[in-house]
């Protein structure tokens, strides 16, 4: 999962899985764009749920740091 610095709203992350990509809204944790397989989507949502507060703080501050894996 990754952010792009100074990215456009709404707050979101990009998730890569092999050749697939998904863009997930940080607040709803729903995939808004992409073709990630369902199982990968569920893993991303689980990880986001565990890190949602930190993800939103990083989005707002643009102070990016590594978060623990799932």
ZAVOFI-125222 format. One record per residue: residue in one letter; chain; x, y, z of N, C-alpha, C in turn. Coordinates in steps of 0.1 Angstrom, whole numbers. Layout:
A A X Y Z X Y Z X Y Z
...
//
This chain:
X A 8 -12 0 0 0 0 9 12 0
X A 4 23 -6 12 35 -7 4 47 -9
X A 10 58 -5 4 72 -8 13 78 -18
X A 8 87 -25 16 96 -34 16 110 -27
X A 27 116 -25 27 129 -18 18 139 -25
X A 12 147 -17 3 158 -22 -8 153 -32
X A -13 141 -29 -23 135 -37 -37 143 -36
X A -45 141 -45 -58 147 -46 -68 141 -36
X A -78 148 -32 -89 143 -24 -98 134 -32
X A -106 125 -27 -107 122 -13 -95 114 -8
X A -93 114 5 -81 107 11 -82 92 7
X A -71 87 2 -71 73 -3 -57 67 -3
X A -56 54 -4 -43 47 -7 -44 39 -19
X A -33 36 -25 -31 27 -36 -26 13 -31
X A -32 3 -35 -28 -11 -31 -25 -19 -44
X A -13 -25 -44 -9 -34 -55 -9 -48 -51
X A -13 -57 -60 -14 -71 -58 -11 -77 -71
X A 2 -82 -73 6 -87 -86 4 -76 -96
X A -3 -79 -107 -5 -70 -118 -18 -61 -115
X A -24 -63 -104 -37 -56 -101 -34 -44 -92
X A -43 -34 -93 -42 -22 -84 -56 -19 -79
X A -56 -13 -68 -69 -8 -62 -67 5 -55
X A -76 14 -56 -76 26 -48 -87 26 -38
X A -83 28 -25 -93 26 -14 -94 39 -7
X A -107 43 -4 -110 55 3 -106 52 18
X A -99 62 24 -95 60 38 -106 61 48
X A -116 67 45 -127 68 55 -137 57 54
X A -141 53 42 -151 42 40 -144 28 39
X A -131 28 35 -123 16 33 -128 8 21
X A -136 14 12 -141 8 1 -132 10 -11
X A -131 1 -20 -123 3 -32 -131 11 -42
X A -125 23 -46 -132 32 -55 -128 30 -69
X A -117 25 -72 -112 22 -85 -103 10 -85
X A -102 3 -96 -92 -8 -97 -98 -21 -99
X A -89 -31 -100 -93 -45 -103 -88 -55 -94
X A -86 -51 -81 -80 -61 -71 -90 -72 -69
X A -85 -85 -69 -94 -96 -66 -100 -94 -52
X A -112 -101 -51 -120 -99 -38 -112 -103 -26
X A -104 -114 -26 -96 -118 -15 -86 -107 -11
X A -79 -101 -21 -70 -90 -19 -77 -78 -13
X A -89 -75 -18 -96 -64 -12 -99 -66 2
X A -103 -78 6 -106 -81 20 -93 -79 29
X A -82 -83 24 -69 -82 31 -66 -67 33
X A -67 -59 22 -65 -45 23 -74 -38 33
X A -87 -42 33 -96 -36 43 -93 -40 57
X A -88 -52 59 -84 -56 72 -73 -48 77
X A -63 -46 69 -51 -38 72 -55 -24 75
X A -63 -18 66 -67 -4 68 -75 -3 81
X A -83 -12 84 -91 -11 97 -81 -10 109
X A -70 -18 108 -61 -18 119 -52 -5 120
X A -52 2 108 -43 14 107 -50 27 103
X A -63 27 104 -71 38 98 -67 51 105
X A -66 52 118 -62 64 124 -49 70 119
X A -39 61 119 -25 65 114 -26 69 99
X A -33 62 91 -34 65 77 -40 79 75
X A -51 82 82 -57 95 81 -47 106 86
X A -40 104 97 -30 113 102 -20 116 92
X A -15 105 86 -4 107 75 -10 115 63
X A -22 112 60 -28 119 48 -28 134 51
X A -33 137 63 -35 152 67 -21 159 69
X A -11 152 75 1 158 77 12 157 66
X A 10 147 57 19 143 47 33 139 53
X A 32 135 66 44 130 73 43 114 72
X A 48 109 61 46 95 58 56 86 65
X A 52 75 69 60 65 76 55 51 73
X A 64 42 76 60 28 73 51 23 85
X A 41 15 81 32 9 90 34 -6 90
X A 31 -13 102 33 -27 102 24 -35 92
X A 29 -46 87 21 -54 78 10 -61 85
X A 1 -67 78 -10 -74 83 -6 -86 91
//
